[in-house]
């Protein structure tokens, strides 16, 4: 991949891969949580990851740099998903 992409593009690609991988693992783990209302946080995490990583992948492959302005929207959705998940877990009544 190093021969195809330059160092900047490779950095975008690696960032996209890392965020996609860790959030995919988190989404699988969320399904195992005994938590009511986990659908909305999972949807925010999934959509945020898709936008964040997707724009970085497209930027790395095509050098369409204006997508860099869209990438933070995915990051905000991921942050919102984590915050909502934490809030719902904190408010979950103990068994």
KOLBA-905566 format. One line per 3 residues: for each residue x, y, z of N, C-alpha, C. Coordinates in nm, 3 decimals. Layout:
X,Y,Z,X,Y,Z,X,Y,Z; ...
This chain:
0.082,-0.118,0.000,0.000,0.000,0.000,0.087,0.126,0.000; 0.206,0.117,0.058,0.298,0.230,0.064,0.337,0.277,-0.075; 0.350,0.184,-0.168,0.391,0.220,-0.303,0.280,0.291,-0.380
0.155,0.263,-0.343,0.040,0.322,-0.414,0.006,0.458,-0.357; 0.001,0.467,-0.225,-0.037,0.592,-0.157,0.087,0.661,-0.103; 0.086,0.793,-0.105,0.195,0.868,-0.043,0.180,0.865,0.108
0.274,0.926,0.180,0.270,0.922,0.326,0.146,0.988,0.386; 0.100,1.097,0.330,-0.018,1.166,0.383,-0.142,1.079,0.361; -0.158,1.030,0.240,-0.274,0.946,0.208,-0.271,0.816,0.289
-0.153,0.761,0.308,-0.141,0.639,0.388,-0.180,0.666,0.533; -0.148,0.783,0.584,-0.189,0.821,0.719,-0.340,0.828,0.732; -0.407,0.886,0.630,-0.554,0.890,0.631,-0.610,0.749,0.630
-0.552,0.665,0.546,-0.599,0.526,0.534,-0.584,0.453,0.668; -0.468,0.466,0.730,-0.444,0.397,0.858,-0.538,0.446,0.967; -0.563,0.577,0.972,-0.656,0.631,1.070,-0.795,0.574,1.048
-0.839,0.569,0.924,-0.971,0.515,0.892,-0.982,0.369,0.934; -0.880,0.290,0.906,-0.880,0.148,0.942,-0.888,0.131,1.093; -0.809,0.208,1.167,-0.808,0.194,1.313,-0.942,0.230,1.375
-1.000,0.340,1.333,-1.129,0.380,1.389,-1.239,0.282,1.351; -1.235,0.234,1.228,-1.336,0.138,1.185,-1.324,0.008,1.265; -1.201,-0.040,1.284,-1.181,-0.165,1.356,-1.227,-0.155,1.501
-1.184,-0.051,1.572,-1.218,-0.039,1.713,-1.367,-0.017,1.734; -1.430,0.056,1.645,-1.573,0.078,1.661,-1.654,-0.044,1.619; -1.602,-0.123,1.527,-1.669,-0.249,1.494,-1.665,-0.344,1.613
-1.551,-0.351,1.680,-1.539,-0.434,1.801,-1.635,-0.382,1.909; -1.642,-0.251,1.924,-1.733,-0.192,2.024,-1.878,-0.223,1.992; -1.916,-0.216,1.865,-2.054,-0.246,1.827,-2.091,-0.391,1.857
-1.998,-0.482,1.834,-2.022,-0.622,1.869,-2.037,-0.636,2.020; -1.952,-0.567,2.095,-1.960,-0.575,2.241,-2.090,-0.514,2.295; -2.137,-0.409,2.231,-2.261,-0.345,2.276,-2.378,-0.442,2.267
-2.377,-0.528,2.167,-2.487,-0.625,2.154,-2.490,-0.721,2.272; -2.379,-0.740,2.340,-2.374,-0.831,2.455,-2.413,-0.763,2.585; -2.427,-0.631,2.583,-2.462,-0.559,2.707,-2.608,-0.578,2.743
-2.636,-0.603,2.870,-2.776,-0.610,2.913,-2.828,-0.469,2.940; -2.836,-0.389,2.838,-2.868,-0.247,2.852,-2.990,-0.213,2.768; -3.087,-0.152,2.832,-3.207,-0.107,2.761,-3.171,0.015,2.675
-3.226,0.022,2.558,-3.206,0.139,2.472,-3.068,0.152,2.413; -3.005,0.043,2.381,-2.871,0.050,2.324,-2.873,0.072,2.173; -2.992,0.070,2.112,-3.003,0.085,1.968,-2.959,0.221,1.917
-3.003,0.327,1.985,-2.967,0.462,1.941,-2.816,0.489,1.952; -2.752,0.453,2.064,-2.606,0.472,2.068,-2.534,0.390,1.961; -2.581,0.268,1.938,-2.520,0.184,1.836,-2.537,0.246,1.698
-2.653,0.302,1.671,-2.677,0.367,1.542,-2.587,0.489,1.523; -2.569,0.567,1.630,-2.480,0.683,1.623,-2.335,0.639,1.598; -2.291,0.535,1.668,-2.155,0.485,1.648,-2.136,0.431,1.507
-2.234,0.356,1.458,-2.222,0.298,1.324,-2.222,0.406,1.216; -2.314,0.501,1.226,-2.319,0.606,1.125,-2.197,0.697,1.134; -2.152,0.727,1.255,-2.032,0.809,1.271,-1.909,0.742,1.215
-1.896,0.613,1.240,-1.782,0.539,1.188,-1.786,0.534,1.036; -1.904,0.514,0.981,-1.917,0.509,0.835,-1.877,0.642,0.772; -1.924,0.752,0.829,-1.891,0.883,0.774,-1.744,0.915,0.796
-1.696,0.895,0.919,-1.556,0.928,0.951,-1.459,0.846,0.866; -1.470,0.715,0.875,-1.376,0.630,0.801,-1.400,0.638,0.651; -1.526,0.644,0.612,-1.558,0.649,0.469,-1.498,0.769,0.400
-1.509,0.886,0.462,-1.451,1.005,0.400,-1.299,0.997,0.395; -1.238,0.940,0.497,-1.092,0.924,0.494,-1.049,0.826,0.386; -1.124,0.716,0.369,-1.092,0.621,0.262,-1.102,0.688,0.125
-1.210,0.761,0.103,-1.229,0.828,-0.027,-1.120,0.932,-0.049; -1.086,1.007,0.055,-0.978,1.106,0.042,-0.846,1.039,0.007; -0.817,0.927,0.072,-0.690,0.858,0.047,-0.683,0.804,-0.096
-0.795,0.756,-0.147,-0.794,0.695,-0.279,-0.809,0.795,-0.393; -0.875,0.909,-0.366,-0.904,1.002,-0.475,-0.843,1.140,-0.457; -0.799,1.174,-0.338,-0.746,1.306,-0.304,-0.851,1.416,-0.318
-0.978,1.380,-0.295,-1.085,1.481,-0.290,-1.081,1.541,-0.150; -1.008,1.648,-0.135,-0.977,1.702,-0.002,-1.092,1.773,0.066; -1.194,1.818,-0.006,-1.305,1.885,0.060,-1.381,1.791,0.153
-1.363,1.660,0.135,-1.425,1.565,0.227,-1.369,1.577,0.368; -1.252,1.638,0.380,-1.195,1.662,0.511,-1.284,1.750,0.598; -1.370,1.828,0.535,-1.466,1.910,0.611,-1.584,1.829,0.660
-1.608,1.713,0.600,-1.719,1.626,0.639,-1.675,1.527,0.748; -1.549,1.491,0.747,-1.496,1.390,0.840,-1.530,1.421,0.986; -1.517,1.544,1.035,-1.549,1.572,1.176,-1.694,1.545,1.214
-1.785,1.549,1.117,-1.924,1.517,1.147,-1.933,1.372,1.194; -1.860,1.284,1.129,-1.855,1.144,1.173,-1.797,1.133,1.312; -1.693,1.210,1.340,-1.633,1.209,1.473,-1.731,1.256,1.580
-1.808,1.359,1.549,-1.908,1.408,1.645,-2.017,1.304,1.669; -2.056,1.233,1.565,-2.156,1.128,1.583,-2.102,1.015,1.671; -1.975,0.981,1.653,-1.915,0.877,1.738,-1.909,0.924,1.883
-1.869,1.048,1.906,-1.864,1.101,2.042,-2.004,1.101,2.103; -2.103,1.142,2.026,-2.241,1.142,2.076,-2.286,1.000,2.110; -2.248,0.903,2.029,-2.283,0.764,2.056,-2.221,0.714,2.185
-2.094,0.744,2.206,-2.027,0.702,2.330,-2.089,0.772,2.451; -2.118,0.901,2.437,-2.177,0.975,2.548,-2.316,0.920,2.583; -2.397,0.891,2.481,-2.530,0.837,2.505,-2.521,0.699,2.568
-2.428,0.618,2.523,-2.410,0.484,2.580,-2.370,0.493,2.727; -2.277,0.583,2.757,-2.233,0.600,2.896,-2.347,0.650,2.984; -2.424,0.745,2.934,-2.536,0.799,3.010,-2.641,0.692,3.038
-2.672,0.613,2.936,-2.772,0.508,2.955,-2.721,0.399,3.049; -2.594,0.367,3.042,-2.538,0.267,3.133,-2.539,0.320,3.276; -2.510,0.449,3.293,-2.506,0.509,3.426,-2.646,0.515,3.487
-2.746,0.541,3.403,-2.885,0.551,3.452,-2.955,0.416,3.462; -2.891,0.312,3.414,-2.951,0.177,3.418,-2.969,0.134,3.564; -3.089,0.094,3.602,-3.107,0.048,3.740,-3.029,-0.082,3.765
-2.971,-0.093,3.882,-2.894,-0.212,3.919,-2.989,-0.326,3.954; -2.953,-0.444,3.912,-3.038,-0.561,3.938,-3.016,-0.618,4.077
